Amino acid sequence: MQSGVRLLALHLKDAIERGAEVKVLAGDYLFVTQPEGLQALRDIDPRLEARLWERKEQKQGPLQ
C-alpha cells in the first residue's frame, strides 16, 4: 500500500544510493495491494526493481 511505501521510501533510496540492489516483491494476497503503491515504488528510483506476484488460483484459508 502507499502508506507502507511512504514508510520505506527513504530507506530504500538510501540503500540504492549506497550501491545496494533493491528488489521488492508484492503479492495479491487478500487483494490489498494498491496500484498506486506499486507506482510509488517505481517512482523511488529507476534502479529499484518492483514486481507483483499473482496467485494462479485463489484458495480459502491462510494455510492452503
URUR-V815910 format. One line per field, one symbol per residue. phi: phi as a letter, one per 30 degrees, with the letter a starting at -180 (. if undefined). psi: psi as a letter, one per 20 degrees, with the letter a starting at -180 (. if undefined). A space follows every 10 residues. Layout:
# URUR-V815910
phi: ???
psi: ???
This chain:
# URUR-V815910
phi: .edddddced ddddddddjd ccbbccbcei hcdceddddd ddddadddcb bcccddbccd jdcc
psi: qhhhhhhigh gggggghjjq oppppqrjpj lipphhgghh ghigpiippp qpppqhqpqq qhj.
